[in-house]
Amino acid sequence: MFARWKKLERDIYNQRKERFDITQIPDVYDSCKYDLLHNAHLNLEGLDELFKVAQALADGVIPNEYGINPIQKLKIGSKIARRLFGKFFD
């Protein structure tokens, strides 16, 4: 769990460029949700609040990852499928 959160911390902010990588927001959201469900016994302070913020941000980021209109969804889906199929035949 520590390693997962440490990696997210490293990946979400680029210190050299002084920029956040918003593509990591769904990963933060997923990690919060996972820990709230499976590690609730740890009573992690602030996780509820982080989950709410990550959820609000993810609601805006996630649809853009997969396209907003049908043409974008098709293009993105085909790129993902092409990479996946490529791994099968390597």
Backbone atoms as SQL, in Angstrom:
CREATE TABLE atoms (id INTEGER PRIMARY KEY, chain TEXT, resi INTEGER, resn TEXT, atom TEXT, x REAL, y REAL, z REAL);
INSERT INTO atoms VALUES
  (1, 'A', 1, 'MET', 'N', 0.833, -1.184, 0.000),
  (2, 'A', 1, 'MET', 'CA', 0.000, 0.000, 0.000),
  (3, 'A', 1, 'MET', 'C', 0.886, 1.259, 0.000),
  (4, 'A', 2, 'PHE', 'N', 1.919, 1.235, 0.837),
  (5, 'A', 2, 'PHE', 'CA', 2.828, 2.379, 0.900),
  (6, 'A', 2, 'PHE', 'C', 3.492, 2.619, -0.450),
  (7, 'A', 3, 'ALA', 'N', 3.966, 1.546, -1.081),
  (8, 'A', 3, 'ALA', 'CA', 4.644, 1.664, -2.375),
  (9, 'A', 3, 'ALA', 'C', 3.694, 2.226, -3.437),
  (10, 'A', 4, 'ARG', 'N', 2.441, 1.788, -3.400),
  (11, 'A', 4, 'ARG', 'CA', 1.444, 2.265, -4.379),
  (12, 'A', 4, 'ARG', 'C', 1.223, 3.766, -4.225),
  (13, 'A', 5, 'TRP', 'N', 1.057, 4.226, -2.995),
  (14, 'A', 5, 'TRP', 'CA', 0.831, 5.656, -2.766),
  (15, 'A', 5, 'TRP', 'C', 2.088, 6.470, -3.049),
  (16, 'A', 6, 'LYS', 'N', 3.250, 5.925, -2.739),
  (17, 'A', 6, 'LYS', 'CA', 4.505, 6.635, -3.012),
  (18, 'A', 6, 'LYS', 'C', 4.690, 6.820, -4.517),
  (19, 'A', 7, 'LYS', 'N', 4.372, 5.775, -5.284),
  (20, 'A', 7, 'LYS', 'CA', 4.453, 5.869, -6.748),
  (21, 'A', 7, 'LYS', 'C', 3.484, 6.923, -7.279),
  (22, 'A', 8, 'LEU', 'N', 2.257, 6.945, -6.758),
  (23, 'A', 8, 'LEU', 'CA', 1.281, 7.954, -7.186),
  (24, 'A', 8, 'LEU', 'C', 1.769, 9.358, -6.871),
  (25, 'A', 9, 'GLU', 'N', 2.344, 9.509, -5.699),
  (26, 'A', 9, 'GLU', 'CA', 2.877, 10.823, -5.315),
  (27, 'A', 9, 'GLU', 'C', 3.958, 11.273, -6.296),
  (28, 'A', 10, 'ARG', 'N', 4.839, 10.337, -6.666),
  (29, 'A', 10, 'ARG', 'CA', 5.902, 10.641, -7.623),
  (30, 'A', 10, 'ARG', 'C', 5.350, 10.950, -9.004),
  (31, 'A', 11, 'ASP', 'N', 4.336, 10.180, -9.418),
  (32, 'A', 11, 'ASP', 'CA', 3.823, 10.293, -10.784),
  (33, 'A', 11, 'ASP', 'C', 2.904, 11.487, -11.009),
  (34, 'A', 12, 'ILE', 'N', 2.213, 11.914, -9.975),
  (35, 'A', 12, 'ILE', 'CA', 1.199, 12.950, -10.183),
  (36, 'A', 12, 'ILE', 'C', 1.802, 14.355, -10.308),
  (37, 'A', 13, 'TYR', 'N', 2.995, 14.557, -9.763),
  (38, 'A', 13, 'TYR', 'CA', 3.595, 15.894, -9.838),
  (39, 'A', 13, 'TYR', 'C', 5.012, 15.805, -10.390),
  (40, 'A', 14, 'ASN', 'N', 5.272, 16.554, -11.462),
  (41, 'A', 14, 'ASN', 'CA', 6.590, 16.619, -12.068),
  (42, 'A', 14, 'ASN', 'C', 7.300, 17.839, -11.487),
  (43, 'A', 15, 'GLN', 'N', 8.269, 17.582, -10.621),
  (44, 'A', 15, 'GLN', 'CA', 8.963, 18.695, -9.956),
  (45, 'A', 15, 'GLN', 'C', 9.790, 19.520, -10.928),
  (46, 'A', 16, 'ARG', 'N', 10.387, 18.845, -11.904),
  (47, 'A', 16, 'ARG', 'CA', 11.227, 19.571, -12.869),
  (48, 'A', 16, 'ARG', 'C', 10.407, 20.585, -13.662),
  (49, 'A', 17, 'LYS', 'N', 9.219, 20.156, -14.117),
  (50, 'A', 17, 'LYS', 'CA', 8.355, 21.041, -14.893),
  (51, 'A', 17, 'LYS', 'C', 7.405, 21.853, -14.018),
  (52, 'A', 18, 'GLU', 'N', 7.368, 21.508, -12.728),
  (53, 'A', 18, 'GLU', 'CA', 6.445, 22.149, -11.781),
  (54, 'A', 18, 'GLU', 'C', 5.008, 22.075, -12.288),
  (55, 'A', 19, 'ARG', 'N', 4.598, 20.846, -12.691),
  (56, 'A', 19, 'ARG', 'CA', 3.261, 20.615, -13.237),
  (57, 'A', 19, 'ARG', 'C', 2.676, 19.326, -12.699),
  (58, 'A', 20, 'PHE', 'N', 1.351, 19.333, -12.601),
  (59, 'A', 20, 'PHE', 'CA', 0.624, 18.130, -12.227),
  (60, 'A', 20, 'PHE', 'C', 0.249, 17.356, -13.485),
  (61, 'A', 21, 'ASP', 'N', 0.248, 16.047, -13.381),
  (62, 'A', 21, 'ASP', 'CA', -0.153, 15.171, -14.478),
  (63, 'A', 21, 'ASP', 'C', -1.573, 14.702, -14.191),
  (64, 'A', 22, 'ILE', 'N', -2.546, 15.330, -14.846),
  (65, 'A', 22, 'ILE', 'CA', -3.943, 15.016, -14.545),
  (66, 'A', 22, 'ILE', 'C', -4.357, 13.620, -14.993),
  (67, 'A', 23, 'THR', 'N', -3.527, 12.967, -15.811),
  (68, 'A', 23, 'THR', 'CA', -3.862, 11.596, -16.209),
  (69, 'A', 23, 'THR', 'C', -3.731, 10.632, -15.032),
  (70, 'A', 24, 'GLN', 'N', -3.116, 11.081, -13.947),
  (71, 'A', 24, 'GLN', 'CA', -2.959, 10.237, -12.758),
  (72, 'A', 24, 'GLN', 'C', -4.162, 10.328, -11.814),
  (73, 'A', 25, 'ILE', 'N', -5.073, 11.262, -12.063),
  (74, 'A', 25, 'ILE', 'CA', -6.227, 11.451, -11.183),
  (75, 'A', 25, 'ILE', 'C', -7.079, 10.189, -11.070),
  (76, 'A', 26, 'PRO', 'N', -7.376, 9.483, -12.166),
  (77, 'A', 26, 'PRO', 'CA', -8.145, 8.242, -12.009),
  (78, 'A', 26, 'PRO', 'C', -7.438, 7.207, -11.133),
  (79, 'A', 27, 'ASP', 'N', -6.105, 7.194, -11.158),
  (80, 'A', 27, 'ASP', 'CA', -5.362, 6.264, -10.313),
  (81, 'A', 27, 'ASP', 'C', -5.490, 6.642, -8.837),
  (82, 'A', 28, 'VAL', 'N', -5.475, 7.933, -8.551),
  (83, 'A', 28, 'VAL', 'CA', -5.671, 8.392, -7.171),
  (84, 'A', 28, 'VAL', 'C', -7.077, 8.019, -6.709),
  (85, 'A', 29, 'TYR', 'N', -8.052, 8.270, -7.560),
  (86, 'A', 29, 'TYR', 'CA', -9.440, 7.925, -7.253),
  (87, 'A', 29, 'TYR', 'C', -9.587, 6.426, -6.982),
  (88, 'A', 30, 'ASP', 'N', -9.016, 5.605, -7.856),
  (89, 'A', 30, 'ASP', 'CA', -9.099, 4.151, -7.683),
  (90, 'A', 30, 'ASP', 'C', -8.413, 3.698, -6.396),
  (91, 'A', 31, 'SER', 'N', -7.263, 4.278, -6.089),
  (92, 'A', 31, 'SER', 'CA', -6.542, 3.903, -4.867),
  (93, 'A', 31, 'SER', 'C', -7.314, 4.303, -3.617),
  (94, 'A', 32, 'CYS', 'N', -7.905, 5.483, -3.642),
  (95, 'A', 32, 'CYS', 'CA', -8.733, 5.922, -2.508),
  (96, 'A', 32, 'CYS', 'C', -9.898, 4.969, -2.303),
  (97, 'A', 33, 'LYS', 'N', -10.581, 4.669, -3.385),
  (98, 'A', 33, 'LYS', 'CA', -11.751, 3.791, -3.314),
  (99, 'A', 33, 'LYS', 'C', -11.346, 2.412, -2.793),
  (100, 'A', 34, 'TYR', 'N', -10.254, 1.882, -3.304),
  (101, 'A', 34, 'TYR', 'CA', -9.771, 0.571, -2.870),
  (102, 'A', 34, 'TYR', 'C', -9.466, 0.575, -1.371),
  (103, 'A', 35, 'ASP', 'N', -8.723, 1.600, -0.925),
  (104, 'A', 35, 'ASP', 'CA', -8.333, 1.642, 0.486),
  (105, 'A', 35, 'ASP', 'C', -9.525, 1.893, 1.406),
  (106, 'A', 36, 'LEU', 'N', -10.484, 2.671, 0.950),
  (107, 'A', 36, 'LEU', 'CA', -11.688, 2.873, 1.756),
  (108, 'A', 36, 'LEU', 'C', -12.470, 1.573, 1.919),
  (109, 'A', 37, 'LEU', 'N', -12.471, 0.744, 0.884),
  (110, 'A', 37, 'LEU', 'CA', -13.196, -0.524, 0.943),
  (111, 'A', 37, 'LEU', 'C', -12.414, -1.627, 1.661),
  (112, 'A', 38, 'HIS', 'N', -11.138, -1.744, 1.351),
  (113, 'A', 38, 'HIS', 'CA', -10.367, -2.896, 1.817),
  (114, 'A', 38, 'HIS', 'C', -9.440, -2.609, 2.993),
  (115, 'A', 39, 'ASN', 'N', -9.190, -1.357, 3.280),
  (116, 'A', 39, 'ASN', 'CA', -8.297, -1.019, 4.389),
  (117, 'A', 39, 'ASN', 'C', -8.946, -0.053, 5.374),
  (118, 'A', 40, 'ALA', 'N', -10.264, -0.121, 5.476),
  (119, 'A', 40, 'ALA', 'CA', -11.001, 0.773, 6.376),
  (120, 'A', 40, 'ALA', 'C', -10.554, 0.587, 7.826),
  (121, 'A', 41, 'HIS', 'N', -10.126, -0.620, 8.160),
  (122, 'A', 41, 'HIS', 'CA', -9.691, -0.924, 9.524),
  (123, 'A', 41, 'HIS', 'C', -8.461, -0.113, 9.942),
  (124, 'A', 42, 'LEU', 'N', -7.768, 0.478, 8.979),
  (125, 'A', 42, 'LEU', 'CA', -6.589, 1.292, 9.289),
  (126, 'A', 42, 'LEU', 'C', -6.944, 2.714, 9.708),
  (127, 'A', 43, 'ASN', 'N', -8.205, 3.112, 9.493),
  (128, 'A', 43, 'ASN', 'CA', -8.680, 4.459, 9.850),
  (129, 'A', 43, 'ASN', 'C', -7.734, 5.545, 9.337),
  (130, 'A', 44, 'LEU', 'N', -7.486, 5.520, 8.039),
  (131, 'A', 44, 'LEU', 'CA', -6.559, 6.464, 7.426),
  (132, 'A', 44, 'LEU', 'C', -7.153, 7.868, 7.439),
  (133, 'A', 45, 'GLU', 'N', -6.480, 8.756, 8.123),
  (134, 'A', 45, 'GLU', 'CA', -6.964, 10.122, 8.298),
  (135, 'A', 45, 'GLU', 'C', -6.887, 10.908, 6.989),
  (136, 'A', 46, 'GLY', 'N', -7.969, 11.570, 6.614),
  (137, 'A', 46, 'GLY', 'CA', -8.015, 12.411, 5.431),
  (138, 'A', 46, 'GLY', 'C', -8.366, 11.675, 4.147),
  (139, 'A', 47, 'LEU', 'N', -8.474, 10.356, 4.203),
  (140, 'A', 47, 'LEU', 'CA', -8.745, 9.583, 2.992),
  (141, 'A', 47, 'LEU', 'C', -10.140, 9.864, 2.439),
  (142, 'A', 48, 'ASP', 'N', -11.113, 10.055, 3.329),
  (143, 'A', 48, 'ASP', 'CA', -12.473, 10.382, 2.879),
  (144, 'A', 48, 'ASP', 'C', -12.494, 11.683, 2.080),
  (145, 'A', 49, 'GLU', 'N', -11.795, 12.668, 2.593),
  (146, 'A', 49, 'GLU', 'CA', -11.754, 13.971, 1.921),
  (147, 'A', 49, 'GLU', 'C', -11.010, 13.876, 0.588),
  (148, 'A', 50, 'LEU', 'N', -9.889, 13.157, 0.576),
  (149, 'A', 50, 'LEU', 'CA', -9.135, 12.969, -0.666),
  (150, 'A', 50, 'LEU', 'C', -9.990, 12.237, -1.693),
  (151, 'A', 51, 'PHE', 'N', -10.749, 11.246, -1.239),
  (152, 'A', 51, 'PHE', 'CA', -11.620, 10.499, -2.146),
  (153, 'A', 51, 'PHE', 'C', -12.648, 11.428, -2.791),
  (154, 'A', 52, 'LYS', 'N', -13.256, 12.307, -2.013),
  (155, 'A', 52, 'LYS', 'CA', -14.269, 13.218, -2.559),
  (156, 'A', 52, 'LYS', 'C', -13.668, 14.157, -3.606),
  (157, 'A', 53, 'VAL', 'N', -12.486, 14.676, -3.322),
  (158, 'A', 53, 'VAL', 'CA', -11.814, 15.574, -4.270),
  (159, 'A', 53, 'VAL', 'C', -11.408, 14.802, -5.520),
  (160, 'A', 54, 'ALA', 'N', -10.822, 13.613, -5.338),
  (161, 'A', 54, 'ALA', 'CA', -10.391, 12.802, -6.478),
  (162, 'A', 54, 'ALA', 'C', -11.589, 12.396, -7.328),
  (163, 'A', 55, 'GLN', 'N', -12.711, 12.099, -6.675),
  (164, 'A', 55, 'GLN', 'CA', -13.916, 11.712, -7.414),
  (165, 'A', 55, 'GLN', 'C', -14.423, 12.878, -8.270),
  (166, 'A', 56, 'ALA', 'N', -14.447, 14.073, -7.692),
  (167, 'A', 56, 'ALA', 'CA', -14.901, 15.249, -8.438),
  (168, 'A', 56, 'ALA', 'C', -13.985, 15.526, -9.636),
  (169, 'A', 57, 'LEU', 'N', -12.686, 15.416, -9.434),
  (170, 'A', 57, 'LEU', 'CA', -11.742, 15.632, -10.531),
  (171, 'A', 57, 'LEU', 'C', -11.835, 14.520, -11.568),
  (172, 'A', 58, 'ALA', 'N', -11.974, 13.289, -11.102),
  (173, 'A', 58, 'ALA', 'CA', -12.067, 12.144, -12.017),
  (174, 'A', 58, 'ALA', 'C', -13.311, 12.239, -12.889),
  (175, 'A', 59, 'ASP', 'N', -14.387, 12.787, -12.360),
  (176, 'A', 59, 'ASP', 'CA', -15.606, 12.953, -13.152),
  (177, 'A', 59, 'ASP', 'C', -15.366, 13.832, -14.377),
  (178, 'A', 60, 'GLY', 'N', -14.399, 14.725, -14.290),
  (179, 'A', 60, 'GLY', 'CA', -14.065, 15.567, -15.429),
  (180, 'A', 60, 'GLY', 'C', -12.980, 14.991, -16.318),
  (181, 'A', 61, 'VAL', 'N', -12.052, 14.260, -15.719),
  (182, 'A', 61, 'VAL', 'CA', -10.902, 13.736, -16.458),
  (183, 'A', 61, 'VAL', 'C', -11.223, 12.436, -17.198),
  (184, 'A', 62, 'ILE', 'N', -11.899, 11.518, -16.535),
  (185, 'A', 62, 'ILE', 'CA', -12.113, 10.185, -17.100),
  (186, 'A', 62, 'ILE', 'C', -12.854, 10.210, -18.434),
  (187, 'A', 63, 'PRO', 'N', -13.940, 10.962, -18.573),
  (188, 'A', 63, 'PRO', 'CA', -14.601, 10.968, -19.888),
  (189, 'A', 63, 'PRO', 'C', -13.691, 11.465, -21.018),
  (190, 'A', 64, 'ASN', 'N', -12.795, 12.365, -20.712),
  (191, 'A', 64, 'ASN', 'CA', -11.881, 12.872, -21.740),
  (192, 'A', 64, 'ASN', 'C', -10.828, 11.849, -22.136),
  (193, 'A', 65, 'GLU', 'N', -10.519, 10.900, -21.244),
  (194, 'A', 65, 'GLU', 'CA', -9.540, 9.867, -21.585),
  (195, 'A', 65, 'GLU', 'C', -10.070, 8.937, -22.662),
  (196, 'A', 66, 'TYR', 'N', -11.357, 8.744, -22.677),
  (197, 'A', 66, 'TYR', 'CA', -11.952, 7.784, -23.603),
  (198, 'A', 66, 'TYR', 'C', -12.742, 8.452, -24.722),
  (199, 'A', 67, 'GLY', 'N', -12.688, 9.759, -24.777),
  (200, 'A', 67, 'GLY', 'CA', -13.365, 10.497, -25.831),
  (201, 'A', 67, 'GLY', 'C', -14.732, 10.988, -25.401),
  (202, 'A', 68, 'ILE', 'N', -15.121, 12.099, -25.959),
  (203, 'A', 68, 'ILE', 'CA', -16.392, 12.709, -25.594),
  (204, 'A', 68, 'ILE', 'C', -17.471, 12.347, -26.606),
  (205, 'A', 69, 'ASN', 'N', -17.110, 12.302, -27.871),
  (206, 'A', 69, 'ASN', 'CA', -18.110, 11.961, -28.890),
  (207, 'A', 69, 'ASN', 'C', -17.772, 10.589, -29.493),
  (208, 'A', 70, 'PRO', 'N', -18.692, 9.996, -30.237),
  (209, 'A', 70, 'PRO', 'CA', -18.464, 8.643, -30.767),
  (210, 'A', 70, 'PRO', 'C', -17.212, 8.496, -31.638),
  (211, 'A', 71, 'ILE', 'N', -16.870, 9.503, -32.415),
  (212, 'A', 71, 'ILE', 'CA', -15.682, 9.415, -33.268),
  (213, 'A', 71, 'ILE', 'C', -14.417, 9.363, -32.414),
  (214, 'A', 72, 'GLN', 'N', -14.344, 10.208, -31.390),
  (215, 'A', 72, 'GLN', 'CA', -13.188, 10.185, -30.497),
  (216, 'A', 72, 'GLN', 'C', -13.100, 8.850, -29.768),
  (217, 'A', 73, 'LYS', 'N', -14.224, 8.335, -29.312),
  (218, 'A', 73, 'LYS', 'CA', -14.235, 7.052, -28.610),
  (219, 'A', 73, 'LYS', 'C', -13.733, 5.934, -29.511),
  (220, 'A', 74, 'LEU', 'N', -14.130, 5.960, -30.757),
  (221, 'A', 74, 'LEU', 'CA', -13.685, 4.946, -31.709),
  (222, 'A', 74, 'LEU', 'C', -12.182, 5.041, -31.958),
  (223, 'A', 75, 'LYS', 'N', -11.663, 6.248, -32.144),
  (224, 'A', 75, 'LYS', 'CA', -10.235, 6.434, -32.370),
  (225, 'A', 75, 'LYS', 'C', -9.417, 5.962, -31.168),
  (226, 'A', 76, 'ILE', 'N', -9.825, 6.382, -29.979),
  (227, 'A', 76, 'ILE', 'CA', -9.092, 6.011, -28.762),
  (228, 'A', 76, 'ILE', 'C', -9.186, 4.509, -28.529),
  (229, 'A', 77, 'GLY', 'N', -10.377, 3.948, -28.688),
  (230, 'A', 77, 'GLY', 'CA', -10.567, 2.508, -28.505),
  (231, 'A', 77, 'GLY', 'C', -9.741, 1.686, -29.469),
  (232, 'A', 78, 'SER', 'N', -9.656, 2.139, -30.720),
  (233, 'A', 78, 'SER', 'CA', -8.876, 1.387, -31.711),
  (234, 'A', 78, 'SER', 'C', -7.385, 1.457, -31.404),
  (235, 'A', 79, 'LYS', 'N', -6.905, 2.585, -30.898),
  (236, 'A', 79, 'LYS', 'CA', -5.490, 2.699, -30.523),
  (237, 'A', 79, 'LYS', 'C', -5.162, 1.755, -29.367),
  (238, 'A', 80, 'ILE', 'N', -6.044, 1.705, -28.393),
  (239, 'A', 80, 'ILE', 'CA', -5.833, 0.820, -27.238),
  (240, 'A', 80, 'ILE', 'C', -5.865, -0.633, -27.681),
  (241, 'A', 81, 'ALA', 'N', -6.850, -0.983, -28.513),
  (242, 'A', 81, 'ALA', 'CA', -6.982, -2.364, -28.994),
  (243, 'A', 81, 'ALA', 'C', -5.781, -2.761, -29.844),
  (244, 'A', 82, 'ARG', 'N', -5.281, -1.854, -30.668),
  (245, 'A', 82, 'ARG', 'CA', -4.130, -2.140, -31.517),
  (246, 'A', 82, 'ARG', 'C', -2.908, -2.477, -30.663),
  (247, 'A', 83, 'ARG', 'N', -2.684, -1.690, -29.603),
  (248, 'A', 83, 'ARG', 'CA', -1.561, -1.967, -28.711),
  (249, 'A', 83, 'ARG', 'C', -1.735, -3.309, -28.006),
  (250, 'A', 84, 'LEU', 'N', -2.947, -3.586, -27.569),
  (251, 'A', 84, 'LEU', 'CA', -3.227, -4.848, -26.884),
  (252, 'A', 84, 'LEU', 'C', -2.998, -6.038, -27.811),
  (253, 'A', 85, 'PHE', 'N', -3.542, -5.989, -29.010),
  (254, 'A', 85, 'PHE', 'CA', -3.374, -7.074, -29.973),
  (255, 'A', 85, 'PHE', 'C', -1.895, -7.228, -30.365),
  (256, 'A', 86, 'GLY', 'N', -1.192, -6.120, -30.438),
  (257, 'A', 86, 'GLY', 'CA', 0.235, -6.167, -30.741),
  (258, 'A', 86, 'GLY', 'C', 1.005, -6.980, -29.720),
  (259, 'A', 87, 'LYS', 'N', 0.599, -6.908, -28.467),
  (260, 'A', 87, 'LYS', 'CA', 1.266, -7.673, -27.414),
  (261, 'A', 87, 'LYS', 'C', 1.014, -9.166, -27.565),
  (262, 'A', 88, 'PHE', 'N', -0.135, -9.532, -28.104),
  (263, 'A', 88, 'PHE', 'CA', -0.452, -10.936, -28.308),
  (264, 'A', 88, 'PHE', 'C', 0.437, -11.571, -29.365),
  (265, 'A', 89, 'PHE', 'N', 0.811, -10.781, -30.374),
  (266, 'A', 89, 'PHE', 'CA', 1.520, -11.333, -31.515),
  (267, 'A', 89, 'PHE', 'C', 3.004, -11.021, -31.533),
  (268, 'A', 90, 'ASP', 'N', 3.510, -10.447, -30.453),
  (269, 'A', 90, 'ASP', 'CA', 4.956, -10.161, -30.372),
  (270, 'A', 90, 'ASP', 'C', 5.745, -11.408, -30.073);
